[in-house]
Amino acid sequence: MPVEEPAVCRERAEEYRRRGWWRPELLDEMALLGARTRPHACALVDGERRMSHAQLAAGVTRAAAYLRSLGIRRGDRVLVQLPNSLELAVLLLALCRMGAPAVLASPVLRSHELDRITSITEPTAVAAPGIVDGFDYLNLARALRSRHPSIALLLITDRTRQLQQGEAVFDSECGHSPEPAPAACGEEPASPSETALYLHSSGTTGPAKLMARTHEDYGCLIRATSEVLGVSSDWVYLAVPQLTQTFALSNPGLLGVLAAGGTVVIAPANRTPEALRLIEREGVTHTSTSPTGLRQLLAADRMGRDLSTLRVVQVGGAILQSHEVRAATHALDCHVQQVYGMSEGMVSLTRLDDPPHVLTHAQGRPVGAGTEIRITTGSGISAAPGESGELLTRGPSVIPGYFRDPPATRQAFTEDGFYRTGDLVRQDESGNLAVVGRIKNLINWSALKICAEELEALAGIHPAVADCAAVGKPHDIYGETVCLFLTLRPGQDPPLLEEMRSFLKEEGIAVYKLPQRMEVLDTLPMVGNGKADRAALRSLAASLAGRAAHPDTGDR
């Protein structure tokens, strides 16, 4: 429940409706506008399968009727753990129409995380694929069902599997029955003020938290992002990140591009070679990815590929360094747009006509009328322009609290409804935000605070470094010392610790921020949103013996 008094929340909600920021429109209605404006134009591409906007609308109607025939009703919740696919798009929109919100779960989650999400949301059904990338999701769903009595039905997208009692197929064939009559839809349609879908946090700050996104507040976010970006029917958007997460779903993503009558090309999540092939084959104009995905794109063999249709690559999920923006802009001959946002609601992005220093060094300005921000120092005082502080935000696209998690809500939201992002940012006089790092990523050396992201930005310039992450390593005297983990570019030898320290000194960093330990890994552990798994790295750093640590740990 929200920290604020319910009456205050209601008053703010009425203001959002009065100003037109919240509209009486369901997400499926928004996404299926193309069926009226461009019925025969291509809406979705998934491998060799294609759907026009009219076919998508008809498929959603049939799917909703099919789901009702299986016993799913308005108010039910359906846990959806599907890879990027046509089935995911159709199922999500059908559930929105029914008022049976999807609980979107990233395919990287396993039983530990899913048990928590299921306990909180109590879904009546689970949608899962069969075997994907060698992992059996159907067995995972069956095990989940055995532990949670709320789950009465499994929806399986793999027709080759032998079904058990309480299981049904949901794939592109499931709705090929005749168009149901309107009366067959039965129940009263969903309300815009109701929950449309649930998102989960990435788990980087503790157990996953659930966000109930209503048709009103999520629709507000999609419209605001689409308006700033000028989304139109000529967009061909390649969805590379997971569609179960908000970046590729609504910034403007799948839902925003469909609403404009454009085309969404669904890619297997985070597979660079396939993305390059699809950009060329489908004439992709826009795509989105993480900084890791962009690095992979730049490192991939693009020889002979015609990527001339590509206009914009959106990059979000973690901080993108300025030299990477410049390198990608030159190599791909397109705009690189930095996007900063969160599943809780606020989105900030650079505009394509921003000055060069903003495009390379900032994450732009917040989108959407009514979005409020505060930047506060550790003492709670408002930060001066250019001064770092924690970003707090409130507005028509920001949730008022976490679903069924009062302790987490009290910790993350102020009494007047502002969400504490936990991000350290600076704001210039033009309103542009530059993300400095995470408050929880500060390394505490002898009461001096070291921003991990600042150190990573400089270490990432080293010619041998492909990716890196800095964490605190426990120390009996100094509290924490800096441990730098890195991966190498192909063909590069690992730098020595002293060499890296000298390199960082030359970049002008304060001596107390230099790493005392450095470890080379084949890959950095990642969480589902493409960010480094700092919890895993902290555990690894804590387990390292004292060998190879720099001897002058205390000499600052």
N, C-alpha and C positions, 0 to 999 in steps of 0.2 A: 504494500500500500504506500502511497506517496507520503513524504515527510510533511508536506503542506496540509492544512486543513482542507477537507473535501470541498467545502464551500468556496474556498479560494481557487481550487482547481476548476470547479464548475464555472466560476466567474471568468477565468482566463479562457476556458474552452468556448464560452459564449462570445467572448471578444474575437477569438480566431474565426468563428463562424460568421460573425457580423461583418468582419473585414474581408471576408471571402478567401481567407487563407485555407480554411477547412471547407470543403465543398461536399454536397450530398451526392457523392459518386463512389461506386465500388471500384476496387482495383481491376477486377475483370472487365468492367464496363470501360474503364480508361484504356486498358491494354488492347481491347478489341474494337476500338474506334476505327481502325483501318479496314474492318469488314464493311463499313459504310462508305469510307472515303476512297479506298483502293482495294476493292474486294478481290480482284484477280492478280494483284501484285504479290510477290513472294514475301511471306512473313518469316518463315523459319527454314533453316537449312541444317540438317543433321546427317552428315555423311552423304549418302546418295538419296536421302529422303528429303522431300520438300513439301511445304504447306503454304498455300496462299492465305491471305487474311480471312477470306470467306471460309476456307476449309478449316482454319484454326478455330474460328467462332463456332462452326458447326461441330467440330470435334470436342470443344469444351462443353457444349450443350449435351452431346451424347455421353461424354464422360461423367458429367454430373448425374445424369439419369442412371447410368450404370452403377455409380457409387451408391446412389440411393437404393438401388435394387439389392445391393450387398448389405444394406442395413446402416449405412453411415447417415447421420442426421445432423441438422443444424445444432450447433453447440458442441458437437464432438470435436476432438482434436486428432489429427493424423500426423504421426511422426514420419517425416519424409527424409530418407537418407539415400538419395539417388545421385549418380554422377551427372555431369552436364549432358542433357539429352532432351529430345523432343518430348518424351514422356514426362520429364520433370516440369516442363513449361505447361503442358496441357493439364497435368494433375494439379499444379498450383492454382491455375486460373479456375478450374472446376471447383476446387475446394473453397476458393474465395466466393464464388457464386453461391455455393450451398450454405455459407456461413459456418463451415466446418474448418477452422483455420489449420493450415499446415504448420507443424513444428519443424522448421528446416534444420537439418543436422548435416554437418560437413561429412563427406565420406571418409575423412581421416580419423574420425572418432571411433573409439572401440567401446567395449563393454563398460569400462569404468566410467567414462564420461556419459555414455548413453543411459546407464542406470540412474545417474543423477537427474538428467533431463527428463527421463520417463517418470521418475518419482514426483517431480515437480508438476509436470503437465498432465499426467494420467491420460495418455492417448488411448483411443479405442481401436486404432489401427496403426500399422506400420507399413510403409512402402519401401521396398528394398530391391536391388538388382540381384543377379545370381553371383557368378564369379567375375570379378573385375581386377585386373592386374594381379592375378594369382590369389586374391583374397575372397573368401566365400561369405558374402553379405547375407545370403539367405540363412545360413547356419547361425550367423550373429543375431539375426532377427528372431529366429526360432528360440534361441537361448534367452533373448530378452523377453519374449512372450512367456516363457516358462517361469520367469521370475516376477512378472508384473501382471496381476489378474485383470487390470483394466483393458489389456490388449485382447480384443476378441477376433481380430482379422489381420492377416498379412496379405499385402498387395505385392505381387511379384512381377517384375518386368521381364523375366527370363522364361519363355515358353518351353524351353527344353527340360526344365526341372520337373520332377515328379511331385505333384502337390499333395499336401496332407490336409486333414480336416481343418476348416477355418482359414484356408488359403485360397486366393483367387488371382488370376492373371490380370495385370494392368499394363498394356503396351499399346502400340499404335493400332492394333487390330481390335482392341476391346470395344471400341465405340462404333463399329461398322454396322450397327443395326439401323433400321429406318429412323429418321428424325423423329424424336418423341414429340407428341402434341404438348402445348403449353400446360395443359391440365395435368400431364403426367409428371410435371416437375413437383407438384404437390405442395411442399411447404412454402411458407412465406419467405421472400428473399431476405438476404442479410441486410443489416443496417450499416450505413457508413460509420457510425460511431462504435461499431463492434470491432473486435480484433480480427484483422485480416490474415495475419501470419505471426509466427514467433521466430525471432532470431536468437542465437546464442553468442555469448562473448567468446573470445579466442582462448580464454583460460590462462593468459599470461600473468594475471594478477590474482590467481586462485581458482577455485572451482568455477565452472561455467555458470554464468548468470543468464537468465532468460528475459527477453524484451518483447512485450506484447505490442505489436505495431498495428494501429487501427487503419481502416481505409482512409480516414481523414488525415491523420498525421503522416502516413507513408505516401499518400497521394500528394500532399503538400510538398514533401521532399522531392518527389519525382518531377513535379511540375516546375519547381524552382530551379532544379539542376538543368532540366531540359531547356528552360527559357534562357538561362545564361549561356548555354552551349549552342543554342540555335538548332536544336534537333529538328530534322525535317525528313520528308519521305525519301530523299535521295541518300540517306545514311545506309551504309551496309556495315553493321557493327559485328565484330568478331568477339564473342564472349569466351575469353581465355580463363579468367579466374573462376572459382567455384560459383555457380549460380545460387547455391544455398547461402551465400554471403552477400551483404548489401552492395558491395562495390560493383559487381557485375550484374546485380539484379536491378538497381535503382539509381545509379549515379551517372548517366540516366539508365544505362544498362538495358537489360531485356525489356523491362516494363516501359521505360521511357521511349525506346526506339519503336516498339510495337505500337504504342499510342500515337506516334507521329506517322505511322504508315510505312515505316522503314523495314529493313530486312535484318534479322538477327541470324548470324552464322554461329552455330554451336560447336565449339571445339572441345576435344578432350582436355580437361583442366591441366594447365601448366605444362603443355608439351610443345616446346618451341619449334621443332622441325615441322610438325603438323600445322602449327600456326602459320609458318611461312608459306606452306603449300596452299593453305586456304586463302590467305591474303591475295595471292596471285590468281587462284582459280575463280574466286568469287568477287574479285574487284573490291575488296574490303576498303572502306574509307576511314573507319575509326576502330580502335581497339583499346583495351585496358590490360594492365599487367602490374606486377609488383616490381620493385627494383631488381630483385633476383631474376625475374623473368626478362626484364630489359637487358640485363647483363648477358643472359643466355642468348637473347636475340642478337645482340651485337657480336657475340663470339661465334654464332652459327655461320655456316657456309651459305652466304646469300648469292654466290656467284651464279649468274644466269637466271635469277629470280626477278620477275617484273613486279616490283612493289610500288609502281608509280601512282596507283590509285589511293595509296595510304596518305591521309591528311593529318591525322592526330593520333598520337599514342598517349593515353592517360596512364599515369604511374602513381600508385598509392599503396598504402599498407605499411610503409616504412619510409625513412628519410632517404631521398635521392640526392646524391652529392652534385654540386654545381658542375664539376668537370664531366660527370656522366650525362647531365642534360645537354651540354654542348656537344659531347661526342655522339650522342644518339641523334640529336638534331641534324648533325652533319652526315652521319652514316646512313640514316634512313630518309633524309631529305623531307622531313615532315615536322610538324609541331610536336613538341613534347610538353604535355600539360601535367603539372603537379596537382595531385588531389589529396587532400587531407580530410579525413572524416572518421566517423565512428558509427557503430550499429545503433548507439543511443540516439543519433539523430542529426547532429550538425555536419555540414559539408562545407569545406572551403576549397577553392581552386584558383589557379592562375587563369587569367583571361588571355586569349591568343594575341591580343594587341597590347599586352603589358610591356613595359620597357624590358630590355634584355636582362638587367640585373635582378628584376623581380622574377622573371621566368626561370632564372638559374638558381636564385638564392632564397626563394620564398614559396610558400604554399598558397598564396593568393588570399582572396577575401571571401568571407562567408557568403553563401547564397541564400536567397529567400527573405522576403519582407517579414519583419517581426522577429528575426533572429537576434538575440541579445548575447553579448559576450562581456565577460569581465576578465581581467588579467591581474592577479594578486600576488604579492610577495609572500614570503613565509610568515610574516606577521599579519597577513590579511589586508594590508594596505594596497591600494591600486598602484600598479606598476606605471612608471613614467614611460613615455614613448621610447622605444629602443631598449627598455629594461626587461629582463627575463622574469617571468612569473608563471604561476599555474593558470591555465585557461579554464574558465567556467562558462557555461552556456545554458540558455533557456530559449524556448521559442516554439512555434507551432509544429515543428518537425522533430522536437526533442521529447523523449518519453518523460513522464513524471516520476518513474521509479521502476524497479525490477519486479518481475512477475513472481508473486508468492515468496518474496525474499526481503522481509523488513530489515534485517540487520545490514544486508548489503545496500539497501536503499538509504538507510540512515547514514551509512558511511560515505556514500557517493553523491548524495544530494543535499543541498543546503535547505534551511528552513523555508526560504522563499522560492524553492523550486529550481535552482541552478544546478546543473550537473557538473561535478568536479571531474574533469577529464583526466587528471594526473599527468598531463603533458606540460612541459615547460615550453613557453613560446615567447617570442618578441613581436611587437606590432609597430610598424613604421607609421609615419604621419599620414600616409595614404590609406591606412587600414589593412595593409597586407600583413599576414601572419607568417612568421618563420618558426618552424618547430625546432627547438633546441635539443629536446630529449624528453625522457620520462623521469618524473620525480623519483620513482622507485628504481630507476637505473643509475642513480647517483652512487658513486663509490666514495665511501667515507674514510679518507686517509687522515688520521690524526686530527679529526674535526674539520679538515678541509674537504670540500665537496668536489668530486671529479665527475663531469658529465661523460658517460660512456660514449654517447653518440658523437660528441665533439672529438674524442680521441679516435674513434672509428673512422670519422670523415678524413682525418689526416693520414692515418695508417693505410686507408684504402687507396691513397694516391701512390703508394709505393709500387713500383713497376712489377714486383713479384706477387702482389696480393690480389686475389680474385674477390674475396669477401672476408670480413672479419667481424668480431664481436668482443667487447671488453666487459669484464665482470669483476666484482670484488672477490678477493681471496682472503679468508679470515686470517688475522694476524694477532698474536697475543698482546703486542705492545701498541701497534698503530691502528688496531681495529680492522682495517682492510688494506690490502695492497692490490695493485692493478695486475690482472692476468689477461693477456691478449691472446685470443684464439683466432687463427686465420687459415684460409685455404689458398692454394697457389694457382696462378695462371698456368696454362699448359706450357711445359718446357722450362719452367722457372725453378731455380734452386731456392730452398728456404733461406731467408735471411737469418743471420745470427741475432740474438737478442741485443747485443751491443750495437750492431749495425742499425737495427730498427730504432733504438733509442737515439742514436746520432741523427738518423733521418728525421725523426720527430722534432729533435732540438732545432734542426735547420728550418723546419716549418714554423718555428716560433712558439711552440707550446711550452707552458710552464714546466719546470723540471719536476715538480711534485706529481705531475700527471703522467709521467713516463711509466711504462709497464715494467714491473719487476719480474714478470714471468711471461713467457710466450710459448704457445703450443701450436703446432701445425696439424691440422686435421684433414682427412680426405673430404669431408663435407661438414658443414655446420648443422647441428640438429635444428629442425624447424618446427614451428607450430603450424596449424592449418592455414593461417592467413599469410604465410610466406615470411613471417618474422622469425628471427633467431629465437630459439627456445632458451631463454636466459636462465630459467630455473634449472634446466639440465646442465647448462654450462657452469652455473654456480656450484652445483653438486660435484661436477668434474673438477673444477678448480679447487674446491675444498679437499678433495681426495688426493690431490697431487702432493708428493713428498717435497721436501725442501730443495732437492737437487735443481741445478740450473737456474735458481732464482738469482737475481742481480744482487751482488754483495752490499751495495750501498742503499739498502731498503730504507734506512733511517736517515740518510744524508740528503736533506732537502734544502 
